[in-house]
Amino acid sequence: MRRVAFTMKLKPGFAAEYERRHDEIWPELRKTLSEAGISDYSIFLDKRSSTLFAVHKVSDDFDPTIIPENPVVKKWWLFMADIMETNRDHSPVTEALDEVFHMD
């Protein structure tokens, strides 16, 4: 198992809506992510910059290529596209982060 971290950008003024949508996250999306090998998923918001910081664990056999092809994930991306910076396929614009320190 390894940790993965990345940033995303929220459009200004949508912090409360972003949180509300995640408070009501679809059970089928939770199941999809879990079955893909994603666990211990957290997203933090820097309100000053509207930057979202996400971190989660992935299983050793996690295949990141299956996530963008999943219909539930695609539907979620479309649902979130009006409040986030997105790519043409409605996936969130992400910036991978390198882990430079960890302490258990």
SULTAVEN-V179850 format. One record per helix or strand of 3 or more residues. SS is the DSSP state (A for helix, B for strand). FROM is the first residue (numbers start at 1). LEN is the number of residues. If there is no record, write none. Layout:
ss->SS from->FROM len->LEN
ss->SS from->FROM len->LEN
//
This chain:
ss->B from->2 len->9
ss->A from->15 len->9
ss->A from->27 len->10
ss->B from->38 len->9
ss->B from->51 len->8
ss->A from->71 len->10
ss->B from->95 len->3
//
